[in-house]
Amino acid sequence: MILYALSFAIGCFALGLLLNLWRVVKGPQASDRILALDTMTINAIALLILLGIALGSSIFFEVSMLFALVGFISTVSYCRFLLRGDIIE
């Protein structure tokens, strides 16, 4: 039963990742693209965690933490670049 739930969740997050990719390509403004990239990061983290559960490996949890850190830093730096024109003051 857990295998079916994992398969369904992986499919849902993969579909969400594809829809976010469409928003990145077709986004009318840069802020829409930033939000879609941030949501893609969250979906990728969820996929990594689900894959770790499915395979029974703990390395995926560590990779997801690193991916979350890099995703947060990149979102903040890209927003600062759009608002101020520079990242480092």
N, C-alpha and C positions, 0 to 999 in steps of 0.2 A: 504494500500500500504506500509506503514512504517513497518507493521508486516512482510511482505514478505522480505523487505530489511534487517530487523533485523535477520530474520531466515537465510537468505543467508549469511550474515556477520558472524553470530555465527558458521554456518557450515564451512565457509572458515577458520576461525581462529582455530576451533577445528581440522580441517584437518592439518593445519600448525603445531599445537601442537603435533599431532601424528607423523608427519614427523620429527619434531625436536627430539622427543623421540627416533625415529629410529636412528637418527644421534648420539644421546648420547650413544646408545647401540653399534652401529657399527662404531663409529668414529675411524679412524686409529691413530690419535694422540690426546694428551690431549688438545691441542689448539682447535681442532675441537669440542671437547666435551664442552669446556668452551663457545665457541661461540654458540653452540646449546642450552646450558643452559640459556645463556643470551637472546637468541631469544625466548625460551620458556617462560621466564619471561615477555617479551614484549607481547607475544600472550595471556598469562594468564591475564595480565592487560587489554588488549583489550576485552577479554571475560567478565571480571568483569564489565567494563564500559558498554558494550552492554547489559549485564544482568540488570544493574542498569537502563538503559534507558527502557528496555522492562518491568520491574516491576514497574518503577516509584518511585524507592527508592533512596535516596541520600546517604545511608550508604555505598553502593557499591563504590562510588567515593572516600570516605575516605579510604576504605579498599584497593582500587587500589593504592592510594598514598603511603600507608604504604608498600604495596607489592613492589612498585617501589623502595622505599628506601632500603628495605632489599635485593632486587635483585641486586641493584647497589653495595652495600657494599659487598655482597657475591662474585660477579664477580671480583671486585678489589682485595679482599683478596685472592681469589683462584689464580688469576694471579700472585700476589706478591709471593705467596707460591711456585708456579712453577718456577718463575724466580730466586728467591733469597734463597729459602729453609726455610724461616721463614716469619712470618706475621708482627710481632712487632720487630722493631729494637732496 
